[in-house]
Structure formats: C-alpha cells, structure tokens
Amino acid sequence: MPSAVVEHVGKSVLSALEAFGAFWRFAGSVFLWLYTGLGKKTLRLMPPLMFEIGVKSIPVVAVTGAFIGMVLAVEMYNQFRSIGQENRLGAIIGVSVVKQIGPVLAAVMLAGRVGGALTAELGTMNVTEQLDALRVMGADPVRHLVVPRFLACVMLTPILTIFSDILGIVGGWVVAVYGLGIPHGPYWEHAENGIGNWAVLEGVIKSIFFGGAIALISCFKGFTCGAGASGVGRACTESFVYSFIAIIVFNFFFARIASEWYVALYGIRSIFGG
C-alpha cells in the first residue's frame, strides 16, 4: 500500500513537470515567432480577434468595475465616518481600484470569458485534427492561430483594465456623493491625491502580463486537450483555474516589486496627502 501511494505521487509529480516543460516550450515558440517577425496574413487575422476579445468584453468589464466601486464606497463609509474622514473616501476607492481590484478583476473576467472561448475553439480544432492538417500543409499552427490571439490579449487587456478603473471610480463616486452625502469637491480632490501616475502605471503594466498569461495558458490547453467533448470541457475548466492562479501569483509579485521601487524612488507617502 505505501509503495502504491509513493508510485502514484511520483507519477503525478512527473506528469506535472512534463506539462510544465511542455507549456514553456509552447510559450517559447510563441515568443520566437514574435521575435522573428509576423507576416501580413497573421496581422490580418487580428481585427476580428480584437473585436471578439475587446469589444465584446466591454459589458462584463463595465458592470464588474462599476459595482466594485459601489461596494467599496458602501463598505468603507462607516469606517471612515467613525474617524471623521468620510470626505477622503475618494482616495481609498481610487487607489484600490486602480492598483489592485481593477486590473485583477478585469483579468479574471477575461480569463472566464475570453480564455474559455480560446480554449474551446482551439481544443475543437485539435480534436477534429484541423491543427494536424495545418502542419501537413506546412503551416505552423502556433504562428497562425496562437500569435494573433496572444497579441490581441496583450494589447486589449490594459485598455479594458483602464475602462474598468474608470467605471469603478465613477461607481464609487455615484454611491458616495448621491447615496452617502459626501460633497463632490472633496471626493475628487482626495481621489486625485490618491491616484498618482505610479498607481496607474503599476495597474496597466501588470495587466499586460495578465493578458499574456491568459492567452498562453488558454491556447496551450486548447492545443493539448484530450479527445472528445469531455476533453475540451476539461481543458476549458483547467484553463480558467490556471489563469486565475497565474493572475493572483503575478499580482503578488508585482505588488511586492512595485512597492519596493516606489519607496526607493519616492519614499513613503500617504495616499491621503498632507
């Protein structure tokens, strides 16, 4: 019995390491095509992909961003009011949305909507042997199918993140001003003090990496999915789970690195000003 358990654990570890190595080989081939240059045919594939990934994701990103800002205003108002600082609510809502919540939630929504769609599309092509047909014709599936999707995700995730940030701040303003009675002027004044260029830059840069991780994981799962409908469905589930984990891990390390750089460059400053 113990030997059987050890054997099972060993096989699981080896399988995980093999999949991890295969993923990085896959990612390396994507980056190699980006380095060697893209053909006009590859670039012509991007506009419909950008519409599918970007434009069609606006509603879910808008709703998520707006209601997150509203929730922050409702949850934090009583705490700030208890210390007589409710007029400074705009600062904490702004910096929370721009630096952390906006980029992470926008990426999670894209991982669920776009990542699942990419995995299902490429997984279906894999199951029906369309990828093998491309290889037989001398075309590299990674170049023609993955690279345009990767570029579209990397380019559009920051834009959608900024859109989510704006809606989050506006949503918080609507609740704070019209629902909780905070004056317009102090809300926007403290929001401006809290949201510096560094906070915006941090959120945008990390969203680029989020988009790249979503595209690579989703396409890899589609390329390596199991046979049949169950294999494609399992790949879609794994795609979202691993994308979510990657987003959370990336966010932690970016927060740590950005915090150290900010202190080294500007020292410790309060988001409330003064």
ChimeraX commands (.cxc) that place a marker at each C-alpha (Angstrom):
marker #1 position 0.00,0.00,0.00 radius 0.5
marker #1 position 2.68,2.60,0.86 radius 0.5
marker #1 position 4.61,1.72,-2.31 radius 0.5
marker #1 position 1.46,2.20,-4.39 radius 0.5
marker #1 position 0.92,5.65,-2.85 radius 0.5
marker #1 position 4.53,6.63,-3.49 radius 0.5
marker #1 position 4.27,5.41,-7.07 radius 0.5
marker #1 position 1.07,7.39,-7.62 radius 0.5
marker #1 position 2.60,10.55,-6.16 radius 0.5
marker #1 position 5.74,10.07,-8.25 radius 0.5
marker #1 position 3.74,9.68,-11.45 radius 0.5
marker #1 position 1.68,12.77,-10.63 radius 0.5
marker #1 position 4.80,14.84,-9.99 radius 0.5
marker #1 position 6.45,13.66,-13.20 radius 0.5
marker #1 position 3.29,14.35,-15.16 radius 0.5
marker #1 position 3.08,17.87,-13.71 radius 0.5
marker #1 position 6.74,18.55,-14.53 radius 0.5
marker #1 position 6.26,17.24,-18.05 radius 0.5
marker #1 position 3.24,19.51,-18.57 radius 0.5
marker #1 position 5.15,22.46,-17.11 radius 0.5
marker #1 position 8.03,21.89,-19.50 radius 0.5
marker #1 position 5.66,21.47,-22.45 radius 0.5
marker #1 position 3.99,24.76,-21.58 radius 0.5
marker #1 position 7.27,26.65,-21.60 radius 0.5
marker #1 position 8.28,25.06,-24.90 radius 0.5
marker #1 position 4.93,26.23,-26.26 radius 0.5
marker #1 position 5.46,29.73,-24.85 radius 0.5
marker #1 position 8.98,29.78,-26.28 radius 0.5
marker #1 position 7.67,29.03,-29.77 radius 0.5
marker #1 position 5.20,31.94,-29.44 radius 0.5
marker #1 position 7.94,34.35,-28.39 radius 0.5
marker #1 position 10.20,33.05,-31.17 radius 0.5
marker #1 position 7.60,33.92,-33.80 radius 0.5
marker #1 position 7.19,37.35,-32.23 radius 0.5
marker #1 position 10.95,37.87,-32.41 radius 0.5
marker #1 position 11.39,36.67,-35.99 radius 0.5
marker #1 position 8.55,38.84,-37.25 radius 0.5
marker #1 position 4.94,38.47,-38.29 radius 0.5
marker #1 position 3.56,38.12,-41.77 radius 0.5
marker #1 position 0.78,40.24,-43.24 radius 0.5
marker #1 position -1.53,37.25,-43.18 radius 0.5
marker #1 position -1.06,36.87,-39.45 radius 0.5
marker #1 position -1.74,40.55,-38.84 radius 0.5
marker #1 position -4.91,40.42,-40.98 radius 0.5
marker #1 position -6.31,37.88,-38.53 radius 0.5
marker #1 position -6.12,40.32,-35.63 radius 0.5
marker #1 position -9.02,42.78,-36.23 radius 0.5
marker #1 position -11.80,40.17,-35.80 radius 0.5
marker #1 position -9.94,38.73,-32.80 radius 0.5
marker #1 position -9.62,42.19,-31.24 radius 0.5
marker #1 position -13.34,42.74,-31.74 radius 0.5
marker #1 position -14.14,39.38,-30.12 radius 0.5
marker #1 position -11.73,39.83,-27.22 radius 0.5
marker #1 position -12.05,43.55,-26.65 radius 0.5
marker #1 position -15.39,44.96,-27.77 radius 0.5
marker #1 position -17.48,42.01,-26.67 radius 0.5
marker #1 position -15.81,42.04,-23.23 radius 0.5
marker #1 position -16.78,45.65,-22.51 radius 0.5
marker #1 position -20.20,44.92,-20.91 radius 0.5
marker #1 position -18.93,42.40,-18.37 radius 0.5
marker #1 position -15.87,44.51,-17.53 radius 0.5
marker #1 position -18.02,47.65,-17.20 radius 0.5
marker #1 position -20.56,46.04,-14.88 radius 0.5
marker #1 position -17.85,44.44,-12.75 radius 0.5
marker #1 position -15.82,47.63,-12.41 radius 0.5
marker #1 position -18.81,49.85,-11.62 radius 0.5
marker #1 position -20.24,47.62,-8.91 radius 0.5
marker #1 position -16.86,47.04,-7.30 radius 0.5
marker #1 position -16.50,50.80,-6.85 radius 0.5
marker #1 position -20.01,50.96,-5.42 radius 0.5
marker #1 position -19.32,48.13,-2.98 radius 0.5
marker #1 position -16.10,49.78,-1.80 radius 0.5
marker #1 position -17.96,53.03,-1.10 radius 0.5
marker #1 position -20.68,51.27,0.90 radius 0.5
marker #1 position -18.29,49.05,2.88 radius 0.5
marker #1 position -15.75,51.74,3.77 radius 0.5
marker #1 position -18.05,54.64,4.51 radius 0.5
marker #1 position -18.88,53.71,8.11 radius 0.5
marker #1 position -15.21,53.07,8.98 radius 0.5
marker #1 position -14.14,56.41,7.57 radius 0.5
marker #1 position -17.09,58.20,9.14 radius 0.5
marker #1 position -16.20,56.81,12.57 radius 0.5
marker #1 position -12.89,58.71,12.45 radius 0.5
marker #1 position -14.31,61.79,10.73 radius 0.5
marker #1 position -12.58,61.15,7.39 radius 0.5
marker #1 position -15.51,60.27,5.16 radius 0.5
marker #1 position -14.62,63.08,2.74 radius 0.5
marker #1 position -11.40,61.21,1.95 radius 0.5
marker #1 position -13.27,58.16,0.68 radius 0.5
marker #1 position -12.37,59.01,-2.90 radius 0.5
marker #1 position -8.68,58.42,-2.24 radius 0.5
marker #1 position -9.02,54.87,-0.96 radius 0.5
marker #1 position -11.57,53.91,-3.60 radius 0.5
marker #1 position -9.39,55.31,-6.37 radius 0.5
marker #1 position -6.12,53.72,-5.32 radius 0.5
marker #1 position -7.77,50.37,-4.51 radius 0.5
marker #1 position -9.46,50.18,-7.89 radius 0.5
marker #1 position -6.54,51.42,-10.00 radius 0.5
marker #1 position -3.72,49.47,-8.35 radius 0.5
marker #1 position -5.31,46.17,-7.38 radius 0.5
marker #1 position -9.00,45.44,-7.79 radius 0.5
marker #1 position -9.49,46.88,-11.29 radius 0.5
marker #1 position -6.63,45.02,-13.03 radius 0.5
marker #1 position -7.23,41.74,-11.18 radius 0.5
marker #1 position -10.99,41.59,-11.69 radius 0.5
marker #1 position -10.76,42.69,-15.32 radius 0.5
marker #1 position -8.23,39.91,-15.91 radius 0.5
marker #1 position -10.37,37.35,-14.10 radius 0.5
marker #1 position -13.39,38.30,-16.21 radius 0.5
marker #1 position -11.29,37.94,-19.36 radius 0.5
marker #1 position -9.96,34.59,-18.18 radius 0.5
marker #1 position -13.52,33.35,-17.80 radius 0.5
marker #1 position -14.97,34.81,-20.96 radius 0.5
marker #1 position -12.08,35.04,-23.43 radius 0.5
marker #1 position -9.83,32.31,-22.04 radius 0.5
marker #1 position -12.60,29.72,-22.09 radius 0.5
marker #1 position -13.56,30.68,-25.64 radius 0.5
marker #1 position -9.96,30.43,-26.88 radius 0.5
marker #1 position -9.51,27.04,-25.26 radius 0.5
marker #1 position -12.79,25.70,-26.65 radius 0.5
marker #1 position -12.06,26.99,-30.16 radius 0.5
marker #1 position -8.52,25.63,-30.37 radius 0.5
marker #1 position -9.47,22.47,-28.49 radius 0.5
marker #1 position -12.18,21.73,-31.03 radius 0.5
marker #1 position -9.69,22.26,-33.83 radius 0.5
marker #1 position -7.30,19.88,-32.09 radius 0.5
marker #1 position -9.94,17.18,-31.59 radius 0.5
marker #1 position -11.10,17.42,-35.21 radius 0.5
marker #1 position -7.47,17.23,-36.41 radius 0.5
marker #1 position -7.51,20.67,-38.01 radius 0.5
marker #1 position -4.21,21.50,-36.29 radius 0.5
marker #1 position -2.63,18.40,-37.82 radius 0.5
marker #1 position -3.99,19.45,-41.22 radius 0.5
marker #1 position -2.23,22.80,-40.88 radius 0.5
marker #1 position 1.04,21.05,-40.07 radius 0.5
marker #1 position 0.66,18.74,-43.07 radius 0.5
marker #1 position 0.22,21.79,-45.32 radius 0.5
marker #1 position 3.45,23.25,-43.96 radius 0.5
marker #1 position 1.83,25.95,-41.80 radius 0.5
marker #1 position 2.74,26.39,-38.17 radius 0.5
marker #1 position -0.45,26.43,-36.04 radius 0.5
marker #1 position 1.31,28.44,-33.36 radius 0.5
marker #1 position 2.14,31.23,-35.78 radius 0.5
marker #1 position -1.27,31.39,-37.46 radius 0.5
marker #1 position -3.54,30.64,-34.50 radius 0.5
marker #1 position -1.77,31.46,-31.24 radius 0.5
marker #1 position 0.36,34.52,-32.00 radius 0.5
marker #1 position -2.57,36.73,-33.18 radius 0.5
marker #1 position -4.60,35.74,-30.12 radius 0.5
marker #1 position -1.66,36.39,-27.83 radius 0.5
marker #1 position -1.10,39.86,-29.30 radius 0.5
marker #1 position -4.79,40.72,-29.11 radius 0.5
marker #1 position -4.95,39.77,-25.43 radius 0.5
marker #1 position -1.76,41.65,-24.56 radius 0.5
marker #1 position -2.91,44.79,-26.39 radius 0.5
marker #1 position -6.51,44.87,-25.19 radius 0.5
marker #1 position -6.24,43.79,-21.56 radius 0.5
marker #1 position -4.66,47.12,-20.48 radius 0.5
marker #1 position -7.36,49.06,-22.36 radius 0.5
marker #1 position -10.12,47.05,-20.71 radius 0.5
marker #1 position -8.38,47.49,-17.35 radius 0.5
marker #1 position -8.37,51.28,-17.73 radius 0.5
marker #1 position -12.04,51.15,-18.72 radius 0.5
marker #1 position -12.78,49.05,-15.62 radius 0.5
marker #1 position -10.83,51.51,-13.43 radius 0.5
marker #1 position -12.79,54.48,-14.74 radius 0.5
marker #1 position -16.12,52.75,-14.19 radius 0.5
marker #1 position -15.03,51.69,-10.69 radius 0.5
marker #1 position -14.13,55.24,-9.68 radius 0.5
marker #1 position -17.32,56.65,-11.19 radius 0.5
marker #1 position -19.40,53.94,-9.50 radius 0.5
marker #1 position -17.82,54.79,-6.15 radius 0.5
marker #1 position -18.47,58.49,-6.78 radius 0.5
marker #1 position -22.16,57.91,-7.55 radius 0.5
marker #1 position -22.73,56.00,-4.32 radius 0.5
marker #1 position -20.52,58.26,-2.19 radius 0.5
marker #1 position -22.00,61.53,-3.42 radius 0.5
marker #1 position -25.61,60.71,-4.21 radius 0.5
marker #1 position -26.12,57.86,-1.78 radius 0.5
marker #1 position -23.96,58.78,1.22 radius 0.5
marker #1 position -23.96,62.58,1.00 radius 0.5
marker #1 position -20.23,63.22,0.51 radius 0.5
marker #1 position -19.58,66.54,-1.31 radius 0.5
marker #1 position -18.36,66.41,-4.90 radius 0.5
marker #1 position -15.30,68.59,-4.37 radius 0.5
marker #1 position -13.60,66.68,-1.51 radius 0.5
marker #1 position -14.28,63.32,-3.16 radius 0.5
marker #1 position -12.50,64.24,-6.41 radius 0.5
marker #1 position -9.79,66.25,-4.65 radius 0.5
marker #1 position -8.74,63.30,-2.49 radius 0.5
marker #1 position -9.20,60.86,-5.37 radius 0.5
marker #1 position -6.71,62.94,-7.37 radius 0.5
marker #1 position -4.26,62.92,-4.45 radius 0.5
marker #1 position -4.55,59.16,-4.08 radius 0.5
marker #1 position -4.30,58.20,-7.75 radius 0.5
marker #1 position -0.83,59.16,-8.88 radius 0.5
marker #1 position 0.92,58.31,-12.11 radius 0.5
marker #1 position 2.71,55.44,-10.36 radius 0.5
marker #1 position -0.55,53.76,-9.36 radius 0.5
marker #1 position -1.93,53.98,-12.89 radius 0.5
marker #1 position 1.33,52.72,-14.41 radius 0.5
marker #1 position 1.51,49.81,-11.99 radius 0.5
marker #1 position -2.01,48.68,-12.83 radius 0.5
marker #1 position -1.51,48.98,-16.59 radius 0.5
marker #1 position 1.83,47.15,-16.63 radius 0.5
marker #1 position 0.59,44.23,-14.58 radius 0.5
marker #1 position -2.49,43.95,-16.81 radius 0.5
marker #1 position -0.21,43.40,-19.82 radius 0.5
marker #1 position 1.29,40.36,-18.10 radius 0.5
marker #1 position -2.17,39.18,-17.05 radius 0.5
marker #1 position -3.32,39.28,-20.68 radius 0.5
marker #1 position -0.24,37.40,-21.87 radius 0.5
marker #1 position -0.69,34.71,-19.21 radius 0.5
marker #1 position -4.37,34.24,-20.08 radius 0.5
marker #1 position -3.60,33.88,-23.80 radius 0.5
marker #1 position -0.70,31.46,-23.35 radius 0.5
marker #1 position -2.48,29.21,-20.84 radius 0.5
marker #1 position -5.75,29.16,-22.79 radius 0.5
marker #1 position -4.11,28.40,-26.14 radius 0.5
marker #1 position -1.83,25.77,-24.61 radius 0.5
marker #1 position -4.77,23.99,-23.02 radius 0.5
marker #1 position -6.59,24.06,-26.33 radius 0.5
marker #1 position -3.60,22.60,-28.17 radius 0.5
marker #1 position -3.14,19.81,-25.61 radius 0.5
marker #1 position -6.75,18.96,-24.69 radius 0.5
marker #1 position -7.96,15.37,-24.51 radius 0.5
marker #1 position -10.13,13.65,-27.06 radius 0.5
marker #1 position -13.85,14.26,-27.35 radius 0.5
marker #1 position -16.22,16.80,-25.85 radius 0.5
marker #1 position -15.18,15.82,-22.31 radius 0.5
marker #1 position -11.55,16.59,-23.11 radius 0.5
marker #1 position -12.42,20.04,-24.44 radius 0.5
marker #1 position -14.64,20.76,-21.44 radius 0.5
marker #1 position -11.92,19.68,-19.01 radius 0.5
marker #1 position -9.40,21.85,-20.83 radius 0.5
marker #1 position -11.70,24.90,-20.53 radius 0.5
marker #1 position -12.04,24.35,-16.79 radius 0.5
marker #1 position -8.30,23.92,-16.31 radius 0.5
marker #1 position -7.66,26.97,-18.47 radius 0.5
marker #1 position -9.68,29.23,-16.18 radius 0.5
marker #1 position -8.27,27.72,-12.98 radius 0.5
marker #1 position -4.63,28.04,-14.05 radius 0.5
marker #1 position -5.20,31.50,-15.49 radius 0.5
marker #1 position -6.72,32.63,-12.19 radius 0.5
marker #1 position -3.79,31.20,-10.25 radius 0.5
marker #1 position -1.32,32.91,-12.59 radius 0.5
marker #1 position -3.13,36.24,-12.15 radius 0.5
marker #1 position -3.02,36.02,-8.36 radius 0.5
marker #1 position 0.65,34.98,-8.30 radius 0.5
marker #1 position 1.66,37.70,-10.77 radius 0.5
marker #1 position -0.28,40.27,-8.76 radius 0.5
marker #1 position 1.54,39.38,-5.54 radius 0.5
marker #1 position 5.00,39.67,-7.05 radius 0.5
marker #1 position 4.12,42.88,-8.90 radius 0.5
marker #1 position 2.76,44.40,-5.70 radius 0.5
marker #1 position 5.92,43.47,-3.84 radius 0.5
marker #1 position 8.31,44.73,-6.51 radius 0.5
marker #1 position 6.35,47.92,-7.22 radius 0.5
marker #1 position 6.17,48.72,-3.50 radius 0.5
marker #1 position 9.93,48.38,-3.11 radius 0.5
marker #1 position 10.62,50.52,-6.19 radius 0.5
marker #1 position 8.18,53.20,-5.09 radius 0.5
marker #1 position 9.78,53.51,-1.66 radius 0.5
marker #1 position 13.26,53.58,-3.21 radius 0.5
marker #1 position 12.29,56.34,-5.68 radius 0.5
marker #1 position 9.83,58.49,-3.74 radius 0.5
marker #1 position 9.96,57.39,-0.12 radius 0.5
marker #1 position 6.88,56.59,1.92 radius 0.5
marker #1 position 3.93,58.82,1.13 radius 0.5
marker #1 position 0.35,58.77,2.33 radius 0.5
marker #1 position -2.41,58.39,-0.24 radius 0.5
marker #1 position -4.42,60.92,1.80 radius 0.5
marker #1 position -1.93,63.70,1.20 radius 0.5
marker #1 position -0.75,66.17,3.77 radius 0.5
marker link #1:1,2 radius 0.2
marker link #1:2,3 radius 0.2
marker link #1:3,4 radius 0.2
marker link #1:4,5 radius 0.2
marker link #1:5,6 radius 0.2
marker link #1:6,7 radius 0.2
marker link #1:7,8 radius 0.2
marker link #1:8,9 radius 0.2
marker link #1:9,10 radius 0.2
marker link #1:10,11 radius 0.2
marker link #1:11,12 radius 0.2
marker link #1:12,13 radius 0.2
marker link #1:13,14 radius 0.2
marker link #1:14,15 radius 0.2
marker link #1:15,16 radius 0.2
marker link #1:16,17 radius 0.2
marker link #1:17,18 radius 0.2
marker link #1:18,19 radius 0.2
marker link #1:19,20 radius 0.2
marker link #1:20,21 radius 0.2
marker link #1:21,22 radius 0.2
marker link #1:22,23 radius 0.2
marker link #1:23,24 radius 0.2
marker link #1:24,25 radius 0.2
marker link #1:25,26 radius 0.2
marker link #1:26,27 radius 0.2
marker link #1:27,28 radius 0.2
marker link #1:28,29 radius 0.2
marker link #1:29,30 radius 0.2
marker link #1:30,31 radius 0.2
marker link #1:31,32 radius 0.2
marker link #1:32,33 radius 0.2
marker link #1:33,34 radius 0.2
marker link #1:34,35 radius 0.2
marker link #1:35,36 radius 0.2
marker link #1:36,37 radius 0.2
marker link #1:37,38 radius 0.2
marker link #1:38,39 radius 0.2
marker link #1:39,40 radius 0.2
marker link #1:40,41 radius 0.2
marker link #1:41,42 radius 0.2
marker link #1:42,43 radius 0.2
marker link #1:43,44 radius 0.2
marker link #1:44,45 radius 0.2
marker link #1:45,46 radius 0.2
marker link #1:46,47 radius 0.2
marker link #1:47,48 radius 0.2
marker link #1:48,49 radius 0.2
marker link #1:49,50 radius 0.2
marker link #1:50,51 radius 0.2
marker link #1:51,52 radius 0.2
marker link #1:52,53 radius 0.2
marker link #1:53,54 radius 0.2
marker link #1:54,55 radius 0.2
marker link #1:55,56 radius 0.2
marker link #1:56,57 radius 0.2
marker link #1:57,58 radius 0.2
marker link #1:58,59 radius 0.2
marker link #1:59,60 radius 0.2
marker link #1:60,61 radius 0.2
marker link #1:61,62 radius 0.2
marker link #1:62,63 radius 0.2
marker link #1:63,64 radius 0.2
marker link #1:64,65 radius 0.2
marker link #1:65,66 radius 0.2
marker link #1:66,67 radius 0.2
marker link #1:67,68 radius 0.2
marker link #1:68,69 radius 0.2
marker link #1:69,70 radius 0.2
marker link #1:70,71 radius 0.2
marker link #1:71,72 radius 0.2
marker link #1:72,73 radius 0.2
marker link #1:73,74 radius 0.2
marker link #1:74,75 radius 0.2
marker link #1:75,76 radius 0.2
marker link #1:76,77 radius 0.2
marker link #1:77,78 radius 0.2
marker link #1:78,79 radius 0.2
marker link #1:79,80 radius 0.2
marker link #1:80,81 radius 0.2
marker link #1:81,82 radius 0.2
marker link #1:82,83 radius 0.2
marker link #1:83,84 radius 0.2
marker link #1:84,85 radius 0.2
marker link #1:85,86 radius 0.2
marker link #1:86,87 radius 0.2
marker link #1:87,88 radius 0.2
marker link #1:88,89 radius 0.2
marker link #1:89,90 radius 0.2
marker link #1:90,91 radius 0.2
marker link #1:91,92 radius 0.2
marker link #1:92,93 radius 0.2
marker link #1:93,94 radius 0.2
marker link #1:94,95 radius 0.2
marker link #1:95,96 radius 0.2
marker link #1:96,97 radius 0.2
marker link #1:97,98 radius 0.2
marker link #1:98,99 radius 0.2
marker link #1:99,100 radius 0.2
marker link #1:100,101 radius 0.2
marker link #1:101,102 radius 0.2
marker link #1:102,103 radius 0.2
marker link #1:103,104 radius 0.2
marker link #1:104,105 radius 0.2
marker link #1:105,106 radius 0.2
marker link #1:106,107 radius 0.2
marker link #1:107,108 radius 0.2
marker link #1:108,109 radius 0.2
marker link #1:109,110 radius 0.2
marker link #1:110,111 radius 0.2
marker link #1:111,112 radius 0.2
marker link #1:112,113 radius 0.2
marker link #1:113,114 radius 0.2
marker link #1:114,115 radius 0.2
marker link #1:115,116 radius 0.2
marker link #1:116,117 radius 0.2
marker link #1:117,118 radius 0.2
marker link #1:118,119 radius 0.2
marker link #1:119,120 radius 0.2
marker link #1:120,121 radius 0.2
marker link #1:121,122 radius 0.2
marker link #1:122,123 radius 0.2
marker link #1:123,124 radius 0.2
marker link #1:124,125 radius 0.2
marker link #1:125,126 radius 0.2
marker link #1:126,127 radius 0.2
marker link #1:127,128 radius 0.2
marker link #1:128,129 radius 0.2
marker link #1:129,130 radius 0.2
marker link #1:130,131 radius 0.2
marker link #1:131,132 radius 0.2
marker link #1:132,133 radius 0.2
marker link #1:133,134 radius 0.2
marker link #1:134,135 radius 0.2
marker link #1:135,136 radius 0.2
marker link #1:136,137 radius 0.2
marker link #1:137,138 radius 0.2
marker link #1:138,139 radius 0.2
marker link #1:139,140 radius 0.2
marker link #1:140,141 radius 0.2
marker link #1:141,142 radius 0.2
marker link #1:142,143 radius 0.2
marker link #1:143,144 radius 0.2
marker link #1:144,145 radius 0.2
marker link #1:145,146 radius 0.2
marker link #1:146,147 radius 0.2
marker link #1:147,148 radius 0.2
marker link #1:148,149 radius 0.2
marker link #1:149,150 radius 0.2
marker link #1:150,151 radius 0.2
marker link #1:151,152 radius 0.2
marker link #1:152,153 radius 0.2
marker link #1:153,154 radius 0.2
marker link #1:154,155 radius 0.2
marker link #1:155,156 radius 0.2
marker link #1:156,157 radius 0.2
marker link #1:157,158 radius 0.2
marker link #1:158,159 radius 0.2
marker link #1:159,160 radius 0.2
marker link #1:160,161 radius 0.2
marker link #1:161,162 radius 0.2
marker link #1:162,163 radius 0.2
marker link #1:163,164 radius 0.2
marker link #1:164,165 radius 0.2
marker link #1:165,166 radius 0.2
marker link #1:166,167 radius 0.2
marker link #1:167,168 radius 0.2
marker link #1:168,169 radius 0.2
marker link #1:169,170 radius 0.2
marker link #1:170,171 radius 0.2
marker link #1:171,172 radius 0.2
marker link #1:172,173 radius 0.2
marker link #1:173,174 radius 0.2
marker link #1:174,175 radius 0.2
marker link #1:175,176 radius 0.2
marker link #1:176,177 radius 0.2
marker link #1:177,178 radius 0.2
marker link #1:178,179 radius 0.2
marker link #1:179,180 radius 0.2
marker link #1:180,181 radius 0.2
marker link #1:181,182 radius 0.2
marker link #1:182,183 radius 0.2
marker link #1:183,184 radius 0.2
marker link #1:184,185 radius 0.2
marker link #1:185,186 radius 0.2
marker link #1:186,187 radius 0.2
marker link #1:187,188 radius 0.2
marker link #1:188,189 radius 0.2
marker link #1:189,190 radius 0.2
marker link #1:190,191 radius 0.2
marker link #1:191,192 radius 0.2
marker link #1:192,193 radius 0.2
marker link #1:193,194 radius 0.2
marker link #1:194,195 radius 0.2
marker link #1:195,196 radius 0.2
marker link #1:196,197 radius 0.2
marker link #1:197,198 radius 0.2
marker link #1:198,199 radius 0.2
marker link #1:199,200 radius 0.2
marker link #1:200,201 radius 0.2
marker link #1:201,202 radius 0.2
marker link #1:202,203 radius 0.2
marker link #1:203,204 radius 0.2
marker link #1:204,205 radius 0.2
marker link #1:205,206 radius 0.2
marker link #1:206,207 radius 0.2
marker link #1:207,208 radius 0.2
marker link #1:208,209 radius 0.2
marker link #1:209,210 radius 0.2
marker link #1:210,211 radius 0.2
marker link #1:211,212 radius 0.2
marker link #1:212,213 radius 0.2
marker link #1:213,214 radius 0.2
marker link #1:214,215 radius 0.2
marker link #1:215,216 radius 0.2
marker link #1:216,217 radius 0.2
marker link #1:217,218 radius 0.2
marker link #1:218,219 radius 0.2
marker link #1:219,220 radius 0.2
marker link #1:220,221 radius 0.2
marker link #1:221,222 radius 0.2
marker link #1:222,223 radius 0.2
marker link #1:223,224 radius 0.2
marker link #1:224,225 radius 0.2
marker link #1:225,226 radius 0.2
marker link #1:226,227 radius 0.2
marker link #1:227,228 radius 0.2
marker link #1:228,229 radius 0.2
marker link #1:229,230 radius 0.2
marker link #1:230,231 radius 0.2
marker link #1:231,232 radius 0.2
marker link #1:232,233 radius 0.2
marker link #1:233,234 radius 0.2
marker link #1:234,235 radius 0.2
marker link #1:235,236 radius 0.2
marker link #1:236,237 radius 0.2
marker link #1:237,238 radius 0.2
marker link #1:238,239 radius 0.2
marker link #1:239,240 radius 0.2
marker link #1:240,241 radius 0.2
marker link #1:241,242 radius 0.2
marker link #1:242,243 radius 0.2
marker link #1:243,244 radius 0.2
marker link #1:244,245 radius 0.2
marker link #1:245,246 radius 0.2
marker link #1:246,247 radius 0.2
marker link #1:247,248 radius 0.2
marker link #1:248,249 radius 0.2
marker link #1:249,250 radius 0.2
marker link #1:250,251 radius 0.2
marker link #1:251,252 radius 0.2
marker link #1:252,253 radius 0.2
marker link #1:253,254 radius 0.2
marker link #1:254,255 radius 0.2
marker link #1:255,256 radius 0.2
marker link #1:256,257 radius 0.2
marker link #1:257,258 radius 0.2
marker link #1:258,259 radius 0.2
marker link #1:259,260 radius 0.2
marker link #1:260,261 radius 0.2
marker link #1:261,262 radius 0.2
marker link #1:262,263 radius 0.2
marker link #1:263,264 radius 0.2
marker link #1:264,265 radius 0.2
marker link #1:265,266 radius 0.2
marker link #1:266,267 radius 0.2
marker link #1:267,268 radius 0.2
marker link #1:268,269 radius 0.2
marker link #1:269,270 radius 0.2
marker link #1:270,271 radius 0.2
marker link #1:271,272 radius 0.2
marker link #1:272,273 radius 0.2
marker link #1:273,274 radius 0.2
view
